[in-house]
């Protein structure tokens, strides 16, 4: 009996990754970065994403390629307001994003950018803007 209770509690505590993230392929989102102390507004359709940092004014346009229902890649097309080094890093490398949790008005995502000299990993919470 104890083993059954332990197994049930263990399985109940394990979150399964989402399988249908289609409602986040298009729309307006906002996320906060505690590292950069900034807020970024995102407008995305199926293949293009525009980002605007509401604190610094930096803007970016990215190509969106959906790898699966809950994974996408961002490739920087153009940007302004970023440092030359930062913009070069983002232009040369693809940002792979995996949606790890979904809710009615948000999704959590893990972002990985693998560069030649470094790997940048971050977790974000994207809130839906209505």
N, C-alpha and C positions, 0 to 999 in steps of 0.2 A: 504494500500500500504506500509506504514512504517513497519507494522508487517511482511510482506512478505520479505522485504529487510533485516530486522534484523534476521529473521529465516534463510534465505539463507546465510548471512554472518556468522552466528553462526555455521551452518552445514559445511560450507566451511572451517572454522578454526579448526574444530575437526578432528584430524587425527584418522583414523581407524587402529587398530593393523594389522600387516601383517598376511596373511593366508598361504603363500607358501614360506618357507625358505629353501627349499630343496637344493638350490645351495650353502648353507653354511654348509652342513653336511660333506663335504670333501673339503680339500684345505689347503692352507697356509695363515695365518693371522698374523697381528701384532697389538699390542695395547700398549698404553702408560698409565702409572699410575702417576698422578700428586702427589698422596699421597706418593708413594715410590720413586718418581723421577726415574722411570725405564721404559724400553721398553722390551716387551716380545714377542717372536716369537712363534707362535702356528702352529703345523702341526696336522691336524685331518683327520682321515678317519671315517667311519660311527660309529665305536665302540671304538676307541682308540685315545687319544689326547696326544701329547708330547708338553711340554712348556719349553722354555729356556729363562731365563732372560738375556738379552744382556748386562746388567750393572753389575750384581752380579755373573753371571754364574750359578745360581741355575737352576736345571732341575727338571721336574716332568712328570710322566706318569700317565694318568687318564683313567678310564673306562668311556665311554660316553654311556648314555642311553637316547634315544629320547622319550620323553613323548608325544609330539605332533609335528606337522610340525615346530613349532617355539619355542619349549621348550625342554631343555635337562638337564640332571643331570650329574655331574662329581663326580666320586669317586676316590680319590687318590690311586694309586697302589704302586708307589714308588717315592722317591724324594731324592735329595741331594742338599746341599747348603742352606737349610732352617734351622732355629732355631729348636731345639728339641720340644719346646712348640708349635711353628707354625705348624710343621709337624704332631705332634700328633693331633692337632685341625683339620687339614685337613683330616687326616686319619679316624678319628672318625665320621666326619660329611659330609653330601652330599651337594654339591654346586648346587643349583637349578638356572638355567639360563633361562630367558625369552627374546627372541628377540623382541624388541619393535618397531624397524624401520629398513627398508632395503633400500639399494640403489644399483646402478650398481656395485660399488667396495667397499662397506662397509656395516656393520650392527651395530646397537646400541643394547645393551643388558643390562638387569638389573639382577644382581647376588645376591642371598640370601643364606647365610650359617647359619643354625640354630644350635647352639651348646647348650650344657647343661647350660653353664654359660653366654652366650652372643649370639647376632645375629649380623652378619656382612653383610651389604648391600652396594653394589657399582654399579655404572653405568659405562659402558665401550663402547668405539667405536672400533670395529675391522675392520681394513683395509685389503683388499685382497692383498696378495703378488703374483705378476705374474712372 
